[in-house]
């Protein structure tokens, strides 16, 4: 089954992007927008990723449900 995604932000050089699955995009974006703390941390982490930095001490500690991991 093919899935589609919506790009929500790109790196300045266009080599990296952050996208959300279209099937869940509305729910994910509502969650991010609902809490200013979550929104700020999401932007900070995505900026680091898009710039090519690895800061796993920030995002490897998030509690991700086992069913969501790839």
N, CA and C atoms as a LAMMPS dump frame, in Angstrom:
ITEM: TIMESTEP
0
ITEM: NUMBER OF ATOMS
210
ITEM: BOX BOUNDS ff ff ff
-5.0000000000000000e+02 5.0000000000000000e+02
-5.0000000000000000e+02 5.0000000000000000e+02
-5.0000000000000000e+02 5.0000000000000000e+02
ITEM: ATOMS id mol type element x y z
1 1 1 N 0.831 -1.182 0
2 1 2 C 0 0 0
3 1 3 C 0.878 1.247 0
4 2 1 N 0.675 2.102 -0.973
5 2 2 C 1.417 3.356 -1.024
6 2 3 C 0.813 4.344 -0.05
7 3 1 N 1.685 5.126 0.572
8 3 2 C 1.238 6.161 1.498
9 3 3 C 1.791 7.49 1.027
10 4 1 N 1.096 8.534 1.346
11 4 2 C 1.55 9.865 0.98
12 4 3 C 1.824 10.663 2.24
13 5 1 N 2.648 11.679 2.088
14 5 2 C 3.01 12.524 3.215
15 5 3 C 3.018 13.981 2.775
16 6 1 N 2.817 14.837 3.746
17 6 2 C 2.855 16.27 3.51
18 6 3 C 4.121 16.831 4.138
19 7 1 N 4.911 17.518 3.345
20 7 2 C 6.123 18.156 3.854
21 7 3 C 5.714 19.395 4.627
22 8 1 N 6.183 19.484 5.877
23 8 2 C 5.821 20.641 6.686
24 8 3 C 6.963 21.638 6.838
25 9 1 N 8.176 21.185 6.592
26 9 2 C 9.314 22.108 6.61
27 9 3 C 10.488 21.473 5.872
28 10 1 N 11.34 22.323 5.294
29 10 2 C 12.512 21.872 4.537
30 10 3 C 13.751 22.6 5.018
31 11 1 N 14.904 21.977 4.788
32 11 2 C 16.168 22.641 5.078
33 11 3 C 16.406 23.72 4.019
34 12 1 N 17.267 24.653 4.33
35 12 2 C 17.546 25.753 3.4
36 12 3 C 18.134 25.251 2.088
37 13 1 N 18.944 24.178 2.148
38 13 2 C 19.553 23.644 0.927
39 13 3 C 18.64 22.66 0.185
40 14 1 N 17.496 22.329 0.777
41 14 2 C 16.531 21.445 0.139
42 14 3 C 16.875 19.969 0.201
43 15 1 N 17.921 19.596 0.936
44 15 2 C 18.347 18.198 1.004
45 15 3 C 17.59 17.388 2.061
46 16 1 N 17.021 18.061 3.029
47 16 2 C 16.298 17.382 4.103
48 16 3 C 14.921 18.02 4.252
49 17 1 N 13.985 17.208 4.729
50 17 2 C 12.66 17.744 5.01
51 17 3 C 12.032 16.945 6.15
52 18 1 N 11.02 17.538 6.743
53 18 2 C 10.222 16.865 7.753
54 18 3 C 8.818 16.782 7.182
55 19 1 N 8.278 15.572 7.19
56 19 2 C 6.95 15.355 6.626
57 19 3 C 6.109 14.541 7.594
58 20 1 N 4.802 14.661 7.447
59 20 2 C 3.883 13.861 8.243
60 20 3 C 2.994 13.053 7.3
61 21 1 N 2.673 11.863 7.726
62 21 2 C 1.806 10.974 6.968
63 21 3 C 0.451 11.676 6.771
64 22 1 N -0.038 11.688 5.541
65 22 2 C -1.298 12.37 5.252
66 22 3 C -2.47 11.801 6.045
67 23 1 N -2.447 10.506 6.291
68 23 2 C -3.546 9.885 7.031
69 23 3 C -3.636 10.4 8.47
70 24 1 N -2.522 10.84 9.015
71 24 2 C -2.483 11.297 10.407
72 24 3 C -2.102 12.768 10.544
73 25 1 N -1.897 13.449 9.445
74 25 2 C -1.379 14.817 9.473
75 25 3 C -2.216 15.752 10.331
76 26 1 N -3.513 15.728 10.165
77 26 2 C -4.374 16.646 10.914
78 26 3 C -4.234 16.426 12.417
79 27 1 N -4.264 15.171 12.836
80 27 2 C -4.144 14.836 14.256
81 27 3 C -2.772 15.233 14.813
82 28 1 N -1.726 14.948 14.063
83 28 2 C -0.366 15.273 14.504
84 28 3 C -0.178 16.782 14.622
85 29 1 N -0.59 17.504 13.599
86 29 2 C -0.407 18.954 13.607
87 29 3 C -1.26 19.628 14.679
88 30 1 N -2.459 19.117 14.93
89 30 2 C -3.292 19.654 16.017
90 30 3 C -2.61 19.44 17.361
91 31 1 N -2.01 18.263 17.55
92 31 2 C -1.3 17.976 18.794
93 31 3 C -0.137 18.941 18.99
94 32 1 N 0.638 19.172 17.945
95 32 2 C 1.792 20.066 18.035
96 32 3 C 1.343 21.495 18.328
97 33 1 N 0.299 21.938 17.661
98 33 2 C -0.177 23.31 17.806
99 33 3 C -0.893 23.561 19.135
100 34 1 N -1.416 22.511 19.772
101 34 2 C -2.226 22.673 20.977
102 34 3 C -1.445 23.157 22.19
103 35 1 N -0.174 22.837 22.265
104 35 2 C 0.633 23.175 23.441
105 35 3 C 1.868 23.961 23.003
106 36 1 N 2.01 25.205 23.463
107 36 2 C 3.175 26.007 23.056
108 36 3 C 4.519 25.364 23.386
109 37 1 N 4.591 24.613 24.494
110 37 2 C 5.844 23.933 24.854
111 37 3 C 6.199 22.863 23.823
112 38 1 N 5.197 22.086 23.442
113 38 2 C 5.406 21.026 22.447
114 38 3 C 5.799 21.642 21.114
115 39 1 N 5.118 22.709 20.734
116 39 2 C 5.396 23.383 19.468
117 39 3 C 6.831 23.92 19.431
118 40 1 N 7.248 24.539 20.535
119 40 2 C 8.602 25.098 20.606
120 40 3 C 9.653 23.988 20.52
121 41 1 N 9.441 22.89 21.253
122 41 2 C 10.406 21.788 21.23
123 41 3 C 10.425 21.118 19.858
124 42 1 N 9.255 20.944 19.244
125 42 2 C 9.179 20.354 17.918
126 42 3 C 9.962 21.198 16.913
127 43 1 N 9.764 22.498 16.944
128 43 2 C 10.495 23.39 16.026
129 43 3 C 11.996 23.325 16.272
130 44 1 N 12.388 23.324 17.531
131 44 2 C 13.808 23.283 17.879
132 44 3 C 14.452 21.992 17.361
133 45 1 N 13.813 20.858 17.616
134 45 2 C 14.37 19.571 17.195
135 45 3 C 14.374 19.451 15.679
136 46 1 N 13.29 19.864 15.015
137 46 2 C 13.283 19.773 13.555
138 46 3 C 14.327 20.693 12.946
139 47 1 N 14.554 21.862 13.53
140 47 2 C 15.617 22.747 13.039
141 47 3 C 16.982 22.083 13.157
142 48 1 N 17.24 21.42 14.282
143 48 2 C 18.516 20.715 14.457
144 48 3 C 18.686 19.622 13.406
145 49 1 N 17.634 18.846 13.195
146 49 2 C 17.696 17.764 12.214
147 49 3 C 17.924 18.327 10.816
148 50 1 N 17.192 19.366 10.457
149 50 2 C 17.311 19.953 9.121
150 50 3 C 18.69 20.561 8.882
151 51 1 N 19.338 21.009 9.942
152 51 2 C 20.682 21.57 9.818
153 51 3 C 21.755 20.48 9.843
154 52 1 N 21.345 19.23 10.039
155 52 2 C 22.285 18.114 10.01
156 52 3 C 22.965 17.83 11.333
157 53 1 N 22.477 18.416 12.425
158 53 2 C 23.061 18.173 13.742
159 53 3 C 22.408 16.954 14.375
160 54 1 N 23.191 16.237 15.152
161 54 2 C 22.635 15.107 15.898
162 54 3 C 22.649 15.484 17.367
163 55 1 N 21.472 15.592 17.928
164 55 2 C 21.338 15.936 19.346
165 55 3 C 20.411 14.912 19.998
166 56 1 N 20.843 13.67 19.99
167 56 2 C 19.995 12.586 20.462
168 56 3 C 19.617 12.729 21.932
169 57 1 N 20.396 13.476 22.693
170 57 2 C 20.03 13.666 24.096
171 57 3 C 18.709 14.42 24.218
172 58 1 N 18.299 15.11 23.166
173 58 2 C 17.014 15.808 23.178
174 58 3 C 15.867 14.924 22.727
175 59 1 N 16.027 14.25 21.601
176 59 2 C 14.876 13.545 21.057
177 59 3 C 14.898 12.041 21.239
178 60 1 N 15.96 11.448 21.669
179 60 2 C 15.961 10.006 21.925
180 60 3 C 15.27 9.662 23.245
181 61 1 N 15.03 10.648 24.084
182 61 2 C 14.414 10.395 25.385
183 61 3 C 12.898 10.535 25.368
184 62 1 N 12.344 10.912 24.243
185 62 2 C 10.896 11.062 24.157
186 62 3 C 10.25 9.702 24.296
187 63 1 N 9.084 9.665 24.923
188 63 2 C 8.342 8.439 25.15
189 63 3 C 7.487 8.15 23.921
190 64 1 N 8.009 7.306 23.026
191 64 2 C 7.319 6.959 21.792
192 64 3 C 6.68 5.59 21.983
193 65 1 N 5.403 5.503 21.685
194 65 2 C 4.716 4.228 21.817
195 65 3 C 5.354 3.187 20.903
196 66 1 N 5.45 1.967 21.373
197 66 2 C 6.083 0.893 20.606
198 66 3 C 5.427 0.7 19.24
199 67 1 N 4.139 0.898 19.13
200 67 2 C 3.443 0.715 17.869
201 67 3 C 3.779 1.774 16.832
202 68 1 N 4.393 2.879 17.256
203 68 2 C 4.713 3.982 16.355
204 68 3 C 6.121 3.878 15.773
205 69 1 N 6.971 3.07 16.379
206 69 2 C 8.352 2.977 15.929
207 69 3 C 8.437 2.214 14.622
208 70 1 N 9.377 2.596 13.789
209 70 2 C 9.58 1.933 12.499
210 70 3 C 10.485 0.743 12.671
